[in-house]
């Protein structure tokens, strides 16, 4: 497509209007609950360490470097406002939410654009169940008439047993690989570890079957996939983490937030070790986040929702470009 054609937005005027209305509705939802809206930087000093998320680097020409940073230290576009929002929580902000653009590399397709919008919020003193109830209320508020029937909450283990007849907590790597065979994926070099197979199965076989008749909350993810969530004190094999699915699409990811600085530091170190093993970029840890955790993160639960996907569901759009003014390809 020539530039004489692609200067125009990919979303229609009607879709842009619908998107704006949903943004207003989301802010009204949080205002009614006295949750403070905050605004944190998009350009940050440390990327996430998660091996599945790819941070974009930034070169600010002529930007003087802080004495606290090495002169060559890069900057990044945030992939989530999570780290900055946790620093606000540790500083006494109380309940907070943010609606912001984030950027992630290697993401483009019907449901993905490298730059997209998240609604992220944190509730002090909430249990994970209470947060799931609030997520359900917000998503239904935004979907309106497009909202499906009564929601369900199932464990990660129950989801695998129901959809594949496979127990993800006890199945061998060979059994996981066999279950992935219908996807046509082969791993002759043995590059995938156990979590790699589980994530492949969730994204390719289990997730697409979830949320077809109702919104589906999948909780109690394997402890090895805890990310920034606490482990379940009643069952150390699983983490206090959930994901929300609607029409086979992942809409959100929530945690009972890990507050222990030593454990979070250890997880970041393990992430970086895995990044080195995979030949991925490795960066210094976010010491400001770790300092905030050491100072004291209040007990809280948090969640991030993919706003663009919610807009797709509410408007009947079939491609993310239909709800964006300018996707990255024509930005």
C-alpha positions in Angstrom: 0.0 0.0 0.0 1.4 3.4 -0.9 1.5 6.3 1.5 -1.1 8.0 -0.6 -3.5 5.3 0.7 -2.3 4.4 4.2 -2.4 7.8 5.7 -6.0 7.2 6.7 -7.1 5.5 10.0 -7.8 1.8 10.0 -10.8 2.4 12.3 -14.0 4.0 11.1 -15.4 7.1 12.7 -18.1 4.9 14.3 -15.6 2.6 15.9 -13.5 5.5 17.2 -16.6 6.9 18.8 -17.5 3.5 20.4 -13.9 3.3 21.7 -14.1 6.7 23.3 -17.4 5.8 24.9 -15.9 2.7 26.4 -12.9 4.7 27.8 -15.4 7.0 29.5 -17.3 4.1 30.9 -14.1 2.5 32.3 -13.2 5.8 34.1 -16.7 6.1 35.5 -16.4 2.6 36.8 -13.3 3.3 38.8 -14.5 6.8 39.9 -17.6 5.2 41.4 -15.3 2.9 43.5 -12.9 5.8 44.5 -9.9 4.2 42.7 -7.4 6.9 41.9 -6.3 7.3 38.2 -2.5 7.6 37.9 -0.1 8.3 35.0 3.4 6.8 35.0 6.2 7.1 32.5 6.2 5.2 29.2 10.0 5.5 28.9 11.6 3.5 31.8 15.1 2.5 33.0 14.6 -1.2 33.2 12.7 -3.8 31.1 10.8 -6.8 32.3 12.7 -10.0 32.7 9.9 -12.3 31.5 11.3 -14.5 28.7 8.0 -14.2 26.8 7.9 -10.4 26.7 10.2 -8.4 24.5 11.0 -4.8 25.4 11.7 -2.1 22.9 14.8 0.0 23.5 14.8 3.8 23.2 17.6 6.2 22.2 16.9 9.7 23.4 19.4 11.7 21.4 21.2 14.2 23.5 19.5 13.1 26.8 22.0 13.6 29.7 22.5 10.5 31.7 21.9 10.3 35.4 25.0 10.0 37.6 23.3 6.9 39.1 23.4 5.1 35.7 26.2 3.9 33.6 26.6 6.3 30.6 25.7 3.5 28.1 22.6 2.2 30.0 19.7 2.0 27.6 16.1 3.1 28.1 13.0 1.1 27.3 9.4 1.6 26.4 7.3 0.0 29.1 5.5 -3.3 28.4 3.2 -2.7 31.4 3.0 0.1 34.0 3.2 -2.6 36.8 6.6 -1.7 38.2 5.9 2.0 38.5 2.5 1.4 39.9 3.9 -0.8 42.6 6.3 1.9 43.5 3.3 4.2 44.0 1.5 1.6 46.1 4.6 1.2 48.3 4.7 5.0 48.7 1.1 5.1 50.0 -1.0 5.8 46.9 -3.9 3.6 47.9 -6.1 1.9 45.2 -5.0 3.0 41.8 -5.7 2.4 38.1 -4.2 3.4 34.8 -5.2 3.3 31.2 -2.1 3.6 29.0 -0.3 2.6 25.8 2.3 -0.1 26.2 4.8 -1.6 23.6 5.9 -5.2 23.2 8.1 -6.6 20.4 7.3 -9.6 18.3 3.6 -9.1 18.5 1.5 -8.6 15.3 -1.6 -10.4 14.1 -5.4 -10.4 14.3 -5.3 -9.9 18.1 -1.9 -8.2 18.4 -0.4 -4.8 17.6 3.1 -3.9 19.0 1.5 -0.8 20.7 -1.7 -1.4 22.5 -3.8 -0.2 25.4 -3.9 -1.7 28.9 -6.3 -1.1 31.8 -4.3 -1.9 34.9 -5.4 -1.6 38.5 -4.5 -2.6 42.0 -6.7 -3.1 45.0 -5.3 -3.1 48.5 -6.7 -5.8 50.9 -8.6 -7.6 48.1 -8.5 -11.4 47.8 -7.9 -12.8 44.3 -11.6 -13.9 44.3 -12.7 -10.3 45.0 -10.6 -9.0 42.2 -12.0 -11.6 39.8 -15.5 -10.4 40.7 -14.5 -6.8 40.1 -12.9 -7.7 36.7 -16.1 -9.5 35.8 -18.1 -6.4 36.7 -15.9 -4.1 34.6 -15.8 -6.4 31.6 -19.6 -6.8 31.6 -19.9 -3.0 31.9 -17.8 -2.5 28.9 -19.2 -5.4 26.8 -22.7 -4.3 27.4 -25.2 -6.3 25.3 -22.3 -8.4 23.9 -21.5 -9.8 27.4 -22.1 -13.6 27.5 -23.9 -15.6 30.2 -22.8 -16.3 33.8 -19.1 -16.5 34.3 -17.2 -19.5 35.5 -14.0 -19.9 37.6 -11.9 -23.0 37.1 -8.4 -23.9 38.0 -5.6 -24.3 35.4 -5.5 -28.0 36.3 -9.3 -28.3 35.7 -9.1 -26.5 32.4 -6.4 -29.0 31.1 -8.3 -32.0 32.4 -11.6 -30.8 30.9 -10.2 -29.8 27.5 -7.3 -32.4 27.0 -7.8 -35.1 29.7 -4.4 -34.2 30.9 -3.1 -33.2 34.3 -0.6 -30.3 33.8 0.8 -30.7 37.3 1.8 -34.3 37.0 2.1 -35.1 33.2 5.5 -35.9 31.9 7.2 -33.7 29.3 6.7 -36.6 26.8 2.9 -36.6 27.5 2.8 -32.8 27.0 4.6 -33.1 23.7 2.2 -35.8 22.6 -0.7 -33.6 23.4 0.8 -30.8 21.3 1.2 -33.0 18.3 -2.2 -31.9 16.7 -0.7 -28.4 16.6 2.0 -29.7 14.1 4.8 -28.4 16.4 8.0 -30.4 16.6 10.9 -29.9 19.0 13.7 -32.1 17.6 16.4 -30.1 19.5 14.7 -30.4 22.8 14.6 -26.6 23.2 11.2 -26.5 25.0 11.2 -27.1 28.7 8.1 -28.3 30.7 6.7 -24.7 30.9 7.3 -24.2 27.2 5.1 -27.2 26.4 2.4 -26.1 28.9 2.3 -22.6 27.4 2.1 -24.0 23.9 -0.8 -26.2 24.9 -2.6 -23.3 26.7 -2.2 -20.9 23.7 -2.9 -23.5 21.0 -5.3 -26.1 22.4 -6.8 -25.1 25.8 -7.2 -21.3 25.7 -9.0 -21.2 22.3 -11.7 -23.4 23.8 -12.3 -21.3 26.9 -14.9 -18.6 27.3 -17.1 -19.7 24.4 -20.4 -19.6 26.3 -19.4 -17.5 29.3 -16.4 -15.5 30.6 -13.9 -18.0 32.0 -11.5 -17.2 34.8 -8.6 -19.7 35.0 -6.8 -19.6 38.3 -4.1 -21.4 40.2 -1.4 -21.4 37.5 1.6 -23.7 38.0 4.1 -22.2 40.5 6.7 -22.1 37.7 4.5 -19.6 35.9 3.9 -17.4 39.0 5.6 -14.3 37.4 5.0 -11.6 40.0 2.3 -13.5 41.9 2.5 -15.1 45.4 2.4 -18.9 45.6 -0.7 -20.5 47.1 0.0 -21.1 50.9 -2.4 -24.1 50.7 -0.6 -25.7 47.7 2.9 -24.6 46.8 2.6 -26.3 43.4 0.4 -23.4 42.2 0.4 -19.6 42.2 -2.3 -17.1 43.1 -2.7 -16.0 39.5 -5.6 -15.9 37.1 -6.3 -15.2 33.4 -9.6 -14.2 31.9 -10.8 -15.7 28.6 -13.7 -14.7 26.4 -14.5 -16.3 23.1 -11.2 -18.2 23.2 -9.2 -15.0 23.6 -7.1 -14.0 26.6 -8.4 -10.7 27.9 -6.6 -10.2 31.2 -4.0 -11.5 33.7 -4.2 -11.0 37.4 -2.0 -11.7 40.5 -2.1 -11.7 44.3 1.0 -9.6 44.2 4.3 -10.9 45.5 5.5 -8.5 48.2 8.7 -10.3 49.3 11.7 -8.5 47.9 14.2 -11.5 48.3 11.8 -13.8 46.4 11.1 -11.3 43.7 14.9 -10.7 43.2 15.5 -14.4 43.0 12.8 -14.8 40.3 14.3 -11.9 38.3 17.7 -13.6 38.5 16.3 -16.9 37.3 14.5 -15.1 34.5 17.8 -13.6 33.4 19.5 -17.0 33.5 16.8 -18.4 31.2 17.2 -15.4 28.9 20.9 -16.1 28.6 20.2 -19.7 27.9 17.8 -18.7 25.1 20.1 -16.1 23.7 17.8 -13.2 24.6 18.9 -9.7 25.7 19.6 -9.5 29.5 19.4 -6.3 31.4 20.1 -5.2 35.0 17.3 -5.7 37.5 14.9 -2.9 38.3 16.4 -1.9 41.6 13.9 0.8 42.2 11.0 -1.7 42.2 13.0 -4.0 44.5 13.7 -1.1 46.8 9.9 -0.3 46.9 9.2 -4.0 47.8 11.8 -3.9 50.5 10.2 -0.7 51.9 6.9 -2.4 52.0 4.2 -3.2 49.4 0.8 -3.3 51.0 -1.1 -6.6 50.6 -2.9 -6.2 47.2 -4.1 -7.9 44.1 -3.7 -6.4 40.6 -4.7 -7.1 37.0 -4.1 -5.9 33.5 -6.8 -6.0 30.8 -6.3 -5.7 27.1 -8.6 -2.8 26.3 -8.4 -3.2 22.5 -9.6 -6.7 22.7 -12.5 -5.7 25.0 -13.4 -3.0 22.4 -13.3 -5.8 19.7 -15.7 -7.9 21.7 -18.1 -5.0 22.4 -18.2 -3.8 18.8 -18.0 -7.1 16.9 -14.7 -6.2 15.3 -12.7 -9.3 14.0 -9.2 -7.6 13.7 -7.5 -5.3 16.2 -6.8 -2.8 13.4 -10.6 -2.1 13.3 -10.5 -0.6 16.7 -7.2 1.4 16.4 -6.8 4.7 14.7 -3.3 3.9 13.3 -1.8 0.4 13.9 2.0 0.3 13.9 2.3 -0.4 10.2 0.7 2.9 9.3 1.6 4.9 12.4 
